[in-house]
């Protein structure tokens, strides 16, 4: 396994802090909504790994550029058979 970059570690910490510290207090107390946030982020990381060859260890801020997020939405629709409404929910949960 490759050693994680400092940038990847920082991003992972931000994601974890968002999911476990910020969102439950400032966004929602609903377990289902929190699970939906986690699922959306997991799907985005899966997209990055499978289509962009980005692993958790090589994650960087460029992974969150508009073009890749737009590609992810297409991937959700085509590869995961998500309806447009579901794609929009995933998007909102990833950029909140």
C-alpha positions as CSV (number, residue, x, y, z in Angstrom):
1,X,0.0,0.0,0.0
2,X,1.2,3.5,-0.9
3,X,1.8,6.0,1.8
4,X,-0.9,8.7,1.9
5,X,0.1,12.2,0.9
6,X,-0.3,15.1,3.4
7,X,-3.0,16.5,1.2
8,X,-4.9,13.2,1.1
9,X,-4.7,13.0,4.9
10,X,-6.0,16.5,5.3
11,X,-8.9,15.8,2.9
12,X,-9.8,12.6,4.7
13,X,-9.8,14.4,8.0
14,X,-12.1,17.1,6.6
15,X,-14.5,14.5,5.3
16,X,-14.5,12.6,8.6
17,X,-14.9,15.8,10.6
18,X,-17.8,16.9,8.3
19,X,-19.6,13.6,8.6
20,X,-19.1,13.0,12.3
21,X,-18.8,16.4,13.9
22,X,-20.3,19.2,11.7
23,X,-23.2,17.6,9.9
24,X,-24.9,16.0,12.9
25,X,-25.0,19.3,14.8
26,X,-25.3,22.0,12.1
27,X,-27.1,20.2,9.2
28,X,-29.3,17.4,10.5
29,X,-29.7,15.0,13.4
30,X,-31.4,12.4,11.1
31,X,-29.4,9.2,10.9
32,X,-30.9,8.5,7.4
33,X,-29.7,11.9,6.1
34,X,-26.3,11.4,7.6
35,X,-26.1,8.0,6.0
36,X,-27.0,9.6,2.7
37,X,-24.1,12.0,3.0
38,X,-21.8,9.2,3.7
39,X,-23.1,7.1,0.8
40,X,-22.7,10.1,-1.6
41,X,-19.1,10.6,-0.6
42,X,-18.4,6.9,-0.8
43,X,-19.8,6.7,-4.3
44,X,-17.7,9.7,-5.3
45,X,-14.5,8.0,-3.9
46,X,-15.5,4.8,-5.8
47,X,-15.8,6.8,-9.0
48,X,-12.4,8.4,-8.4
49,X,-10.8,5.1,-7.8
50,X,-12.4,3.2,-10.7
51,X,-12.4,5.9,-13.4
52,X,-9.7,8.3,-12.4
53,X,-7.2,6.0,-10.7
54,X,-7.2,8.1,-7.6
55,X,-7.0,6.2,-4.4
56,X,-7.6,7.4,-0.8
57,X,-3.8,7.8,-0.5
58,X,-3.5,10.0,-3.6
59,X,-6.6,12.1,-3.0
60,X,-6.1,15.8,-3.7
61,X,-8.0,19.0,-4.1
62,X,-8.0,18.7,-7.9
63,X,-10.3,15.6,-7.5
64,X,-13.1,18.0,-6.7
65,X,-13.0,20.1,-9.9
66,X,-16.3,20.8,-11.7
67,X,-15.5,18.5,-14.7
68,X,-15.0,15.4,-12.6
69,X,-18.1,16.1,-10.5
70,X,-20.1,16.4,-13.8
71,X,-18.6,13.1,-15.0
72,X,-19.5,11.5,-11.7
73,X,-23.1,12.5,-12.2
74,X,-23.1,10.9,-15.6
75,X,-21.5,7.8,-14.1
76,X,-24.2,7.6,-11.4
77,X,-26.9,7.7,-14.0
78,X,-25.3,5.2,-16.4
79,X,-23.3,2.8,-14.3
80,X,-25.4,2.9,-11.1
81,X,-28.8,3.4,-12.9
82,X,-29.6,6.4,-10.7
83,X,-32.5,8.6,-11.8
84,X,-31.9,12.4,-12.1
85,X,-33.5,13.1,-8.8
86,X,-31.2,10.6,-7.0
87,X,-28.2,12.1,-8.8
88,X,-29.2,15.5,-7.6
89,X,-29.5,14.3,-4.0
90,X,-26.0,12.8,-4.2
91,X,-24.6,16.0,-5.6
92,X,-26.2,18.1,-2.9
93,X,-24.8,15.8,-0.2
94,X,-21.3,16.0,-1.7
95,X,-21.1,19.7,-2.0
96,X,-23.0,20.8,1.1
